[in-house]
Structures are given as C-alpha cells and as structure tokens.
Amino acid sequence: MGNYKHILLAVDFFEPAQVVIDRAKSLAETYKASFSIIHVVDNMALPDVGYALDTAYDIDLTSEMIDAARKKLFDLGKKLGVEEGRLWVELGSPKLEINRIAEENQVDLIVVGSHGRHGFALLLGSTANGVLHHAKCDVLAVRLQDN
Ligand code: AMP
C-alpha cells in the first residue's frame, strides 16, 4: 500500500480531543499528506424550538451556529498551519457529510475520535461508527479514554 495522500480530521469541539488532533497531524507529517479538517453542524442536534416559533428564528440560530463553528475551526486551522481552503464547515448529518467531503476530495484516511459528544456508553461513538460503516477509504478511530 502506498502512503496516505490526503488525511481528513473530523472534530466535534465538545471533547478537547487534543490526542486525536495530534495523531492526525503527525500522520499527515509522516506521510507528507495533504491535511484537511472538517466540522459538521449537526442539524439534528439543533434545539427543538417547536412549531410555534417562526422559521426566521431557526435560520438565525443555524447561521449563528455555523459562524461560531467556522470561527473555532479557523482558529484551530491557524494553530495547526492548515490553509483556509482545507477547512470544511458543513451542515447536516456528521457521518454523511464527513464521508461526502472525503469522497469529493479524494481523502484516503479519515481520522475521528472513538468518542465525542455522544458519550462513552458505546464501544465506538455513533459518529465514529457511522463514518466507519459508510466510508470508502480507511478510517482511524483514535481511542479516547473515558476518564
Ligand atoms: P461521537 O460519535 O459523537 O461520540 O464522536 C466520535 C468522533 O466523531 C469525534 O471524536 C469526532 O472525531 C467525530 N465527530 C463527532 N461529531 C462530529 C461533528 N459534528 N463534526 C465532525 N466530526 C464529528
């Protein structure tokens, strides 16, 4: 097998998963691979504001969340020396968006944490599991301890 050429790190920002970030970055350096980072604003996790509120409220909230996510991702990108064109903020289902961006950009390794926001109850978090099941490339789930 050849070296990895394009590594995509998926971050959720809930867990300070520095170990996942460090692992992805160091693999990219080892393989001299392109390095991209994605965060997906999970539209299913947006607060259920109920039908009584008007749609403008939903749209404002969503765009505020996207702006906040973009800022966090750009800060992280700056820290890691990743150019803006390789930072992805998407809206939708994390597992589907991570795999879509990976396929569209010829990513050959996706790096996720074994757990994130969806907790430690499962052996693999639901996003990590979903990415693994649908991915057309290799997936590395970096083991995170539950304490
Ligand atoms: P979870 O399945 O939520 O426990 O998360 C497992 C891992 O999936 C996290 O450590 C991240 O690497 C990735 N992940 C989860 N949610 C997102 C998200 N919204 N955007 C990007 N990556 C995510």
Backbone and ligand atoms as CSV (ligand in chain L), in Angstrom:
chain,resi,resn,atom,element,x,y,z
A,1,MET,N,N,0.831,-1.205,0.000
A,1,MET,CA,C,0.000,0.000,0.000
A,1,MET,C,C,0.869,1.261,0.000
A,2,GLY,N,N,0.483,2.230,-0.801
A,2,GLY,CA,C,1.245,3.480,-0.834
A,2,GLY,C,C,0.956,4.325,0.391
A,3,ASN,N,N,1.636,5.462,0.443
A,3,ASN,CA,C,1.403,6.378,1.564
A,3,ASN,C,C,0.041,7.041,1.439
A,4,TYR,N,N,-0.478,7.472,2.570
A,4,TYR,CA,C,-1.697,8.287,2.513
A,4,TYR,C,C,-1.357,9.622,1.872
A,5,LYS,N,N,-2.281,10.085,1.037
A,5,LYS,CA,C,-2.033,11.352,0.330
A,5,LYS,C,C,-2.882,12.502,0.845
A,6,HIS,N,N,-4.042,12.154,1.411
A,6,HIS,CA,C,-4.925,13.214,1.905
A,6,HIS,C,C,-5.651,12.719,3.160
A,7,ILE,N,N,-5.337,13.356,4.267
A,7,ILE,CA,C,-5.909,12.952,5.562
A,7,ILE,C,C,-6.941,13.987,5.999
A,8,LEU,N,N,-8.105,13.487,6.406
A,8,LEU,CA,C,-9.188,14.374,6.859
A,8,LEU,C,C,-9.449,14.116,8.345
A,9,LEU,N,N,-9.275,15.160,9.140
A,9,LEU,CA,C,-9.552,15.078,10.578
A,9,LEU,C,C,-10.966,15.615,10.840
A,10,ALA,N,N,-11.772,14.838,11.561
A,10,ALA,CA,C,-13.128,15.282,11.914
A,10,ALA,C,C,-13.135,15.691,13.382
A,11,VAL,N,N,-13.540,16.932,13.645
A,11,VAL,CA,C,-13.544,17.420,15.035
A,11,VAL,C,C,-14.954,17.844,15.433
A,12,ASP,N,N,-15.312,17.559,16.685
A,12,ASP,CA,C,-16.659,17.954,17.131
A,12,ASP,C,C,-16.651,19.101,18.138
A,13,PHE,N,N,-15.487,19.457,18.666
A,13,PHE,CA,C,-15.309,20.599,19.581
A,13,PHE,C,C,-15.928,20.407,20.959
A,14,PHE,N,N,-16.623,19.306,21.195
A,14,PHE,CA,C,-17.214,19.115,22.517
A,14,PHE,C,C,-16.183,18.580,23.493
A,15,GLU,N,N,-15.435,17.636,22.987
A,15,GLU,CA,C,-14.413,16.974,23.798
A,15,GLU,C,C,-13.079,17.626,23.429
A,16,PRO,N,N,-12.294,18.058,24.383
A,16,PRO,CA,C,-10.993,18.605,23.981
A,16,PRO,C,C,-10.070,17.475,23.536
A,17,ALA,N,N,-10.334,16.990,22.322
A,17,ALA,CA,C,-9.676,15.767,21.866
A,17,ALA,C,C,-8.324,16.061,21.228
A,18,GLN,N,N,-7.427,16.647,22.041
A,18,GLN,CA,C,-6.110,17.020,21.525
A,18,GLN,C,C,-5.357,15.799,20.990
A,19,VAL,N,N,-5.586,14.664,21.638
A,19,VAL,CA,C,-4.875,13.452,21.216
A,19,VAL,C,C,-5.258,13.063,19.785
A,20,VAL,N,N,-6.514,13.289,19.420
A,20,VAL,CA,C,-6.980,12.968,18.058
A,20,VAL,C,C,-6.342,13.936,17.056
A,21,ILE,N,N,-6.336,15.198,17.433
A,21,ILE,CA,C,-5.739,16.232,16.580
A,21,ILE,C,C,-4.252,15.938,16.363
A,22,ASP,N,N,-3.560,15.647,17.468
A,22,ASP,CA,C,-2.112,15.387,17.386
A,22,ASP,C,C,-1.817,14.171,16.505
A,23,ARG,N,N,-2.646,13.125,16.657
A,23,ARG,CA,C,-2.401,11.901,15.878
A,23,ARG,C,C,-2.575,12.164,14.381
A,24,ALA,N,N,-3.652,12.888,14.050
A,24,ALA,CA,C,-3.937,13.166,12.630
A,24,ALA,C,C,-2.825,14.023,12.025
A,25,LYS,N,N,-2.429,15.040,12.768
A,25,LYS,CA,C,-1.398,15.969,12.283
A,25,LYS,C,C,-0.073,15.232,12.083
A,26,SER,N,N,0.258,14.384,13.049
A,26,SER,CA,C,1.551,13.713,12.941
A,26,SER,C,C,1.535,12.678,11.808
A,27,LEU,N,N,0.378,12.042,11.554
A,27,LEU,CA,C,0.298,11.125,10.403
A,27,LEU,C,C,0.466,11.902,9.093
A,28,ALA,N,N,-0.155,13.084,9.030
A,28,ALA,CA,C,-0.043,13.899,7.809
A,28,ALA,C,C,1.419,14.277,7.570
A,29,GLU,N,N,2.123,14.586,8.660
A,29,GLU,CA,C,3.544,14.943,8.514
A,29,GLU,C,C,4.363,13.726,8.085
A,30,THR,N,N,4.097,12.595,8.727
A,30,THR,CA,C,4.837,11.376,8.404
A,30,THR,C,C,4.681,11.005,6.928
A,31,TYR,N,N,3.441,11.074,6.458
A,31,TYR,CA,C,3.166,10.669,5.070
A,31,TYR,C,C,3.317,11.826,4.076
A,32,LYS,N,N,3.643,13.007,4.587
A,32,LYS,CA,C,3.693,14.214,3.738
A,32,LYS,C,C,2.390,14.349,2.951
A,33,ALA,N,N,1.303,14.117,3.659
A,33,ALA,CA,C,-0.028,14.129,3.036
A,33,ALA,C,C,-0.663,15.513,3.156
A,34,SER,N,N,-1.608,15.811,2.265
A,34,SER,CA,C,-2.443,16.994,2.452
A,34,SER,C,C,-3.271,16.759,3.715
A,35,PHE,N,N,-3.584,17.865,4.393
A,35,PHE,CA,C,-4.278,17.734,5.679
A,35,PHE,C,C,-5.485,18.663,5.696
A,36,SER,N,N,-6.666,18.094,5.879
A,36,SER,CA,C,-7.896,18.886,5.940
A,36,SER,C,C,-8.607,18.607,7.253
A,37,ILE,N,N,-9.434,19.565,7.649
A,37,ILE,CA,C,-10.210,19.388,8.886
A,37,ILE,C,C,-11.670,19.719,8.593
A,38,ILE,N,N,-12.557,18.908,9.154
A,38,ILE,CA,C,-13.990,19.157,8.965
A,38,ILE,C,C,-14.713,19.211,10.310
A,39,HIS,N,N,-15.659,20.137,10.394
A,39,HIS,CA,C,-16.631,20.113,11.489
A,39,HIS,C,C,-18.014,20.214,10.859
A,40,VAL,N,N,-18.925,19.363,11.320
A,40,VAL,CA,C,-20.289,19.400,10.792
A,40,VAL,C,C,-21.224,19.939,11.865
A,41,VAL,N,N,-21.953,20.984,11.516
A,41,VAL,CA,C,-23.000,21.480,12.409
A,41,VAL,C,C,-24.174,20.521,12.218
A,42,ASP,N,N,-24.420,19.758,13.266
A,42,ASP,CA,C,-25.390,18.654,13.204
A,42,ASP,C,C,-26.806,19.214,13.211
A,43,ASN,N,N,-27.495,19.140,12.093
A,43,ASN,CA,C,-28.833,19.767,12.060
A,43,ASN,C,C,-29.853,19.009,12.908
A,44,MET,N,N,-29.561,17.744,13.220
A,44,MET,CA,C,-30.490,17.004,14.093
A,44,MET,C,C,-30.300,17.407,15.549
A,45,ALA,N,N,-29.133,17.995,15.855
A,45,ALA,CA,C,-28.859,18.358,17.246
A,45,ALA,C,C,-29.258,19.799,17.543
A,46,LEU,N,N,-29.743,20.508,16.515
A,46,LEU,CA,C,-30.170,21.880,16.769
A,46,LEU,C,C,-31.348,21.839,17.730
A,47,PRO,N,N,-31.440,22.824,18.631
A,47,PRO,CA,C,-32.505,22.774,19.619
A,47,PRO,C,C,-33.877,22.703,18.954
A,48,ASP,N,N,-34.735,21.889,19.527
A,48,ASP,CA,C,-36.091,21.775,19.011
A,48,ASP,C,C,-36.885,22.971,19.536
A,49,VAL,N,N,-37.039,23.961,18.684
A,49,VAL,CA,C,-37.670,25.194,19.157
A,49,VAL,C,C,-39.193,25.140,19.016
A,50,GLY,N,N,-39.718,24.084,18.430
A,50,GLY,CA,C,-41.166,23.916,18.353
A,50,GLY,C,C,-41.790,24.671,17.204
A,51,TYR,N,N,-42.965,24.265,16.823
A,51,TYR,CA,C,-43.602,24.847,15.643
A,51,TYR,C,C,-44.119,26.252,15.881
A,52,ALA,N,N,-44.236,26.640,17.152
A,52,ALA,CA,C,-44.824,27.945,17.432
A,52,ALA,C,C,-43.878,29.099,17.068
A,53,LEU,N,N,-42.582,28.795,17.026
A,53,LEU,CA,C,-41.638,29.863,16.687
A,53,LEU,C,C,-41.499,29.961,15.174
A,54,ASP,N,N,-41.228,31.164,14.702
A,54,ASP,CA,C,-41.181,31.275,13.241
A,54,ASP,C,C,-39.831,30.819,12.681
A,55,THR,N,N,-39.827,30.540,11.389
A,55,THR,CA,C,-38.664,29.951,10.740
A,55,THR,C,C,-37.458,30.875,10.776
A,56,ALA,N,N,-37.704,32.186,10.797
A,56,ALA,CA,C,-36.586,33.130,10.809
A,56,ALA,C,C,-35.689,32.872,12.016
A,57,TYR,N,N,-36.321,32.509,13.136
A,57,TYR,CA,C,-35.566,32.212,14.349
A,57,TYR,C,C,-34.636,31.025,14.103
A,58,ASP,N,N,-35.171,29.976,13.474
A,58,ASP,CA,C,-34.382,28.776,13.156
A,58,ASP,C,C,-33.200,29.123,12.264
A,59,ILE,N,N,-33.503,29.928,11.240
A,59,ILE,CA,C,-32.457,30.278,10.264
A,59,ILE,C,C,-31.348,31.075,10.946
A,60,ASP,N,N,-31.751,32.058,11.812
A,60,ASP,CA,C,-30.763,32.854,12.544
A,60,ASP,C,C,-29.890,31.972,13.412
A,61,LEU,N,N,-30.554,31.065,14.127
A,61,LEU,CA,C,-29.847,30.186,15.054
A,61,LEU,C,C,-28.854,29.316,14.294
A,62,THR,N,N,-29.312,28.767,13.176
A,62,THR,CA,C,-28.451,27.903,12.377
A,62,THR,C,C,-27.257,28.685,11.844
A,63,SER,N,N,-27.518,29.890,11.327
A,63,SER,CA,C,-26.375,30.615,10.763
A,63,SER,C,C,-25.433,31.089,11.861
A,64,GLU,N,N,-25.977,31.365,13.048
A,64,GLU,CA,C,-25.084,31.708,14.176
A,64,GLU,C,C,-24.207,30.525,14.557
A,65,MET,N,N,-24.808,29.340,14.541
A,65,MET,CA,C,-24.025,28.146,14.896
A,65,MET,C,C,-22.946,27.878,13.845
A,66,ILE,N,N,-23.303,28.094,12.592
A,66,ILE,CA,C,-22.309,27.893,11.518
A,66,ILE,C,C,-21.178,28.907,11.661
A,67,ASP,N,N,-21.523,30.163,11.957
A,67,ASP,CA,C,-20.489,31.202,12.131
A,67,ASP,C,C,-19.565,30.855,13.293
A,68,ALA,N,N,-20.164,30.422,14.412
A,68,ALA,CA,C,-19.359,30.084,15.592
A,68,ALA,C,C,-18.448,28.896,15.289
A,69,ALA,N,N,-18.991,27.911,14.582
A,69,ALA,CA,C,-18.200,26.721,14.231
A,69,ALA,C,C,-17.058,27.111,13.303
A,70,ARG,N,N,-17.373,27.993,12.344
A,70,ARG,CA,C,-16.350,28.426,11.384
A,70,ARG,C,C,-15.205,29.129,12.115
A,71,LYS,N,N,-15.557,29.965,13.089
A,71,LYS,CA,C,-14.536,30.693,13.837
A,71,LYS,C,C,-13.629,29.710,14.588
A,72,LYS,N,N,-14.275,28.747,15.255
A,72,LYS,CA,C,-13.490,27.755,16.020
A,72,LYS,C,C,-12.584,26.953,15.098
A,73,LEU,N,N,-13.137,26.560,13.958
A,73,LEU,CA,C,-12.355,25.746,13.031
A,73,LEU,C,C,-11.197,26.552,12.433
A,74,PHE,N,N,-11.456,27.819,12.132
A,74,PHE,CA,C,-10.394,28.655,11.568
A,74,PHE,C,C,-9.299,28.902,12.602
A,75,ASP,N,N,-9.684,29.047,13.866
A,75,ASP,CA,C,-8.673,29.193,14.929
A,75,ASP,C,C,-7.803,27.940,15.002
A,76,LEU,N,N,-8.479,26.782,14.949
A,76,LEU,CA,C,-7.730,25.526,15.012
A,76,LEU,C,C,-6.817,25.391,13.789
A,77,GLY,N,N,-7.364,25.725,12.624
A,77,GLY,CA,C,-6.586,25.647,11.385
A,77,GLY,C,C,-5.336,26.510,11.454
A,78,LYS,N,N,-5.516,27.711,12.000
A,78,LYS,CA,C,-4.393,28.651,12.125
A,78,LYS,C,C,-3.304,28.056,13.024
A,79,LYS,N,N,-3.773,27.502,14.145
A,79,LYS,CA,C,-2.846,26.896,15.115
A,79,LYS,C,C,-2.040,25.763,14.479
A,80,LEU,N,N,-2.710,25.017,13.607
A,80,LEU,CA,C,-2.056,23.848,13.017
A,80,LEU,C,C,-1.423,24.143,11.664
A,81,GLY,N,N,-1.557,25.390,11.205
A,81,GLY,CA,C,-0.973,25.754,9.912
A,81,GLY,C,C,-1.710,25.136,8.726
A,82,VAL,N,N,-3.030,25.000,8.856
A,82,VAL,CA,C,-3.819,24.442,7.750
A,82,VAL,C,C,-4.463,25.601,6.990
A,83,GLU,N,N,-4.280,25.601,5.675
A,83,GLU,CA,C,-4.820,26.718,4.891
A,83,GLU,C,C,-6.355,26.686,4.874
A,84,GLU,N,N,-6.954,27.880,4.686
A,84,GLU,CA,C,-8.419,28.001,4.797
A,84,GLU,C,C,-9.170,27.104,3.813
A,85,GLY,N,N,-8.601,26.921,2.637
A,85,GLY,CA,C,-9.259,26.080,1.627
A,85,GLY,C,C,-9.367,24.618,2.033
A,86,ARG,N,N,-8.688,24.254,3.096
A,86,ARG,CA,C,-8.755,22.864,3.559
A,86,ARG,C,C,-9.546,22.737,4.857
A,87,LEU,N,N,-10.299,23.766,5.179
A,87,LEU,CA,C,-11.142,23.728,6.391
A,87,LEU,C,C,-12.596,23.675,5.934
A,88,TRP,N,N,-13.331,22.678,6.411
A,88,TRP,CA,C,-14.706,22.473,5.960
A,88,TRP,C,C,-15.675,22.618,7.123
A,89,VAL,N,N,-16.635,23.517,6.968
A,89,VAL,CA,C,-17.754,23.568,7.922
A,89,VAL,C,C,-18.999,23.236,7.119
A,90,GLU,N,N,-19.646,22.150,7.472
A,90,GLU,CA,C,-20.826,21.703,6.732
A,90,GLU,C,C,-22.011,21.603,7.674
A,91,LEU,N,N,-23.191,21.625,7.096
A,91,LEU,CA,C,-24.427,21.499,7.879
A,91,LEU,C,C,-25.109,20.203,7.464
A,92,GLY,N,N,-25.481,19.392,8.455
A,92,GLY,CA,C,-26.178,18.151,8.102
A,92,GLY,C,C,-25.856,17.049,9.093
A,93,SER,N,N,-25.863,15.829,8.582
A,93,SER,CA,C,-25.546,14.677,9.419
A,93,SER,C,C,-24.025,14.483,9.420
A,94,PRO,N,N,-23.398,14.501,10.609
A,94,PRO,CA,C,-21.938,14.396,10.637
A,94,PRO,C,C,-21.386,13.223,9.830
A,95,LYS,N,N,-21.932,12.027,10.041
A,95,LYS,CA,C,-21.319,10.870,9.351
A,95,LYS,C,C,-21.456,10.996,7.825
A,96,LEU,N,N,-22.599,11.497,7.353
A,96,LEU,CA,C,-22.802,11.613,5.906
A,96,LEU,C,C,-21.939,12.721,5.309
A,97,GLU,N,N,-21.872,13.852,6.015
A,97,GLU,CA,C,-21.093,14.982,5.494
A,97,GLU,C,C,-19.595,14.685,5.505
A,98,ILE,N,N,-19.144,14.022,6.568
A,98,ILE,CA,C,-17.710,13.670,6.645
A,98,ILE,C,C,-17.359,12.761,5.458
A,99,ASN,N,N,-18.199,11.775,5.213
A,99,ASN,CA,C,-17.919,10.861,4.097
A,99,ASN,C,C,-18.075,11.552,2.738
A,100,ARG,N,N,-19.043,12.453,2.623
A,100,ARG,CA,C,-19.231,13.157,1.344
A,100,ARG,C,C,-17.993,14.007,1.014
A,101,ILE,N,N,-17.553,14.797,2.009
A,101,ILE,CA,C,-16.377,15.653,1.775
A,101,ILE,C,C,-15.145,14.786,1.489
A,102,ALA,N,N,-15.044,13.663,2.204
A,102,ALA,CA,C,-13.904,12.756,1.970
A,102,ALA,C,C,-13.912,12.249,0.529
A,103,GLU,N,N,-15.072,11.810,0.064
A,103,GLU,CA,C,-15.145,11.271,-1.305
A,103,GLU,C,C,-14.887,12.348,-2.349
A,104,GLU,N,N,-15.467,13.516,-2.129
A,104,GLU,CA,C,-15.334,14.588,-3.132
A,104,GLU,C,C,-13.906,15.131,-3.218
A,105,ASN,N,N,-13.118,14.879,-2.177
A,105,ASN,CA,C,-11.769,15.462,-2.142
A,105,ASN,C,C,-10.665,14.406,-2.115
A,106,GLN,N,N,-10.996,13.232,-2.571
A,106,GLN,CA,C,-10.021,12.123,-2.681
A,106,GLN,C,C,-9.249,11.904,-1.381
A,107,VAL,N,N,-9.985,11.988,-0.263
A,107,VAL,CA,C,-9.354,11.686,1.038
A,107,VAL,C,C,-9.125,10.174,1.099
A,108,ASP,N,N,-7.946,9.760,1.576
A,108,ASP,CA,C,-7.731,8.321,1.706
A,108,ASP,C,C,-7.609,7.861,3.158
A,109,LEU,N,N,-7.653,8.795,4.110
A,109,LEU,CA,C,-7.721,8.414,5.525
A,109,LEU,C,C,-8.538,9.456,6.291
A,110,ILE,N,N,-9.576,8.982,6.973
A,110,ILE,CA,C,-10.368,9.855,7.847
A,110,ILE,C,C,-9.964,9.541,9.289
A,111,VAL,N,N,-9.695,10.584,10.077
A,111,VAL,CA,C,-9.332,10.376,11.484
A,111,VAL,C,C,-10.436,10.942,12.371
A,112,VAL,N,N,-10.979,10.097,13.241
A,112,VAL,CA,C,-12.011,10.528,14.195
A,112,VAL,C,C,-11.590,10.094,15.598
A,113,GLY,N,N,-12.230,10.666,16.603
A,113,GLY,CA,C,-12.054,10.163,17.959
A,113,GLY,C,C,-13.000,8.989,18.157
A,114,SER,N,N,-12.626,8.075,19.038
A,114,SER,CA,C,-13.525,6.935,19.279
A,114,SER,C,C,-14.825,7.422,19.919
A,115,HIS,N,N,-14.760,8.528,20.624
A,115,HIS,CA,C,-15.945,9.097,21.265
A,115,HIS,C,C,-15.909,10.604,21.170
A,116,GLY,N,N,-17.078,11.182,21.308
A,116,GLY,CA,C,-17.164,12.632,21.363
A,116,GLY,C,C,-18.407,12.978,22.138
A,117,ARG,N,N,-19.190,13.811,21.542
A,117,ARG,CA,C,-20.389,14.288,22.216
A,117,ARG,C,C,-21.346,13.146,22.574
A,118,HIS,N,N,-21.332,12.089,21.760
A,118,HIS,CA,C,-22.309,11.030,22.002
A,118,HIS,C,C,-21.867,10.046,23.087
A,119,GLY,N,N,-20.836,10.389,23.808
A,119,GLY,CA,C,-20.568,9.701,25.066
A,119,GLY,C,C,-19.782,8.418,24.992
A,120,PHE,N,N,-19.584,7.868,26.188
A,120,PHE,CA,C,-18.705,6.722,26.344
A,120,PHE,C,C,-19.463,5.420,26.523
A,121,ALA,N,N,-20.784,5.488,26.423
A,121,ALA,CA,C,-21.576,4.297,26.686
A,121,ALA,C,C,-21.324,3.222,25.625
A,122,LEU,N,N,-20.989,3.657,24.439
A,122,LEU,CA,C,-20.786,2.698,23.359
A,122,LEU,C,C,-19.298,2.439,23.177
A,123,LEU,N,N,-19.010,1.311,22.552
A,123,LEU,CA,C,-17.611,0.982,22.276
A,123,LEU,C,C,-17.035,2.035,21.319
A,124,LEU,N,N,-17.831,2.373,20.326
A,124,LEU,CA,C,-17.475,3.441,19.389
A,124,LEU,C,C,-18.619,4.439,19.421
A,125,GLY,N,N,-18.304,5.732,19.415
A,125,GLY,CA,C,-19.360,6.732,19.361
A,125,GLY,C,C,-20.167,6.564,18.078
A,126,SER,N,N,-21.350,7.110,18.053
A,126,SER,CA,C,-22.223,6.866,16.902
A,126,SER,C,C,-21.682,7.500,15.617
A,127,THR,N,N,-21.020,8.628,15.727
A,127,THR,CA,C,-20.468,9.245,14.516
A,127,THR,C,C,-19.299,8.412,13.997
A,128,ALA,N,N,-18.412,8.041,14.902
A,128,ALA,CA,C,-17.260,7.223,14.501
A,128,ALA,C,C,-17.755,5.934,13.822
A,129,ASN,N,N,-18.748,5.323,14.428
A,129,ASN,CA,C,-19.321,4.094,13.892
A,129,ASN,C,C,-19.944,4.320,12.511
A,130,GLY,N,N,-20.699,5.404,12.392
A,130,GLY,CA,C,-21.358,5.718,11.123
A,130,GLY,C,C,-20.353,6.018,10.023
A,131,VAL,N,N,-19.313,6.759,10.379
A,131,VAL,CA,C,-18.271,7.077,9.388
A,131,VAL,C,C,-17.624,5.777,8.915
A,132,LEU,N,N,-17.276,4.941,9.884
A,132,LEU,CA,C,-16.603,3.672,9.576
A,132,LEU,C,C,-17.443,2.804,8.646
A,133,HIS,N,N,-18.741,2.742,8.898
A,133,HIS,CA,C,-19.592,1.864,8.097
A,133,HIS,C,C,-19.829,2.365,6.682
A,134,HIS,N,N,-19.778,3.672,6.492
A,134,HIS,CA,C,-20.108,4.203,5.163
A,134,HIS,C,C,-18.886,4.641,4.358
A,135,ALA,N,N,-17.731,4.692,4.999
A,135,ALA,CA,C,-16.559,5.265,4.324
A,135,ALA,C,C,-16.064,4.390,3.178
A,136,LYS,N,N,-15.554,5.072,2.137
A,136,LYS,CA,C,-14.962,4.340,1.010
A,136,LYS,C,C,-13.437,4.327,1.150
A,137,CYS,N,N,-12.939,4.888,2.258
A,137,CYS,CA,C,-11.483,4.895,2.465
A,137,CYS,C,C,-11.195,4.372,3.866
A,138,ASP,N,N,-9.933,4.360,4.254
A,138,ASP,CA,C,-9.576,3.920,5.608
A,138,ASP,C,C,-10.088,4.923,6.638
A,139,VAL,N,N,-10.374,4.410,7.826
A,139,VAL,CA,C,-10.817,5.268,8.936
A,139,VAL,C,C,-9.994,4.891,10.159
A,140,LEU,N,N,-9.416,5.895,10.798
A,140,LEU,CA,C,-8.709,5.658,12.056
A,140,LEU,C,C,-9.537,6.251,13.194
A,141,ALA,N,N,-9.964,5.390,14.123
A,141,ALA,CA,C,-10.675,5.877,15.315
A,141,ALA,C,C,-9.660,5.923,16.446
A,142,VAL,N,N,-9.259,7.117,16.835
A,142,VAL,CA,C,-8.246,7.256,17.884
A,142,VAL,C,C,-8.923,7.032,19.229
A,143,ARG,N,N,-8.405,6.071,19.964
A,143,ARG,CA,C,-9.021,5.660,21.223
A,143,ARG,C,C,-8.936,6.774,22.259
A,144,LEU,N,N,-10.072,7.147,22.790
A,144,LEU,CA,C,-10.113,8.131,23.865
A,144,LEU,C,C,-10.520,7.427,25.145
A,145,GLN,N,N,-9.796,7.711,26.199
A,145,GLN,CA,C,-10.126,7.084,27.489
A,145,GLN,C,C,-11.366,7.734,28.064
A,146,ASP,N,N,-12.114,6.976,28.852
A,146,ASP,CA,C,-13.346,7.551,29.396
A,146,ASP,C,C,-13.157,8.150,30.783
A,147,ASN,N,N,-11.925,8.482,31.137
A,147,ASN,CA,C,-11.728,9.259,32.364
A,147,ASN,C,C,-10.476,10.084,32.247
L,1,AMP,P1,P,-19.334,10.644,18.701
L,1,AMP,O1,O,-19.801,9.620,17.742
L,1,AMP,O2,O,-20.224,11.842,18.784
L,1,AMP,O3,O,-19.063,10.064,20.044
L,1,AMP,O4,O,-17.982,11.252,18.127
L,1,AMP,C1,C,-16.890,10.449,17.739
L,1,AMP,C2,C,-15.958,11.263,16.867
L,1,AMP,O5,O,-16.621,11.615,15.646
L,1,AMP,C3,C,-15.500,12.589,17.456
L,1,AMP,O6,O,-14.363,12.430,18.307
L,1,AMP,C4,C,-15.131,13.363,16.186
L,1,AMP,O7,O,-13.869,12.939,15.685
L,1,AMP,C5,C,-16.214,12.890,15.211
L,1,AMP,N1,N,-17.372,13.794,15.233
L,1,AMP,C6,C,-18.485,13.700,16.006
L,1,AMP,N2,N,-19.347,14.686,15.743
L,1,AMP,C7,C,-18.776,15.436,14.763
L,1,AMP,C8,C,-19.156,16.625,14.060
L,1,AMP,N3,N,-20.316,17.226,14.313
L,1,AMP,N4,N,-18.320,17.114,13.124
L,1,AMP,C9,C,-17.142,16.490,12.852
L,1,AMP,N5,N,-16.724,15.381,13.485
L,1,AMP,C10,C,-17.516,14.862,14.432
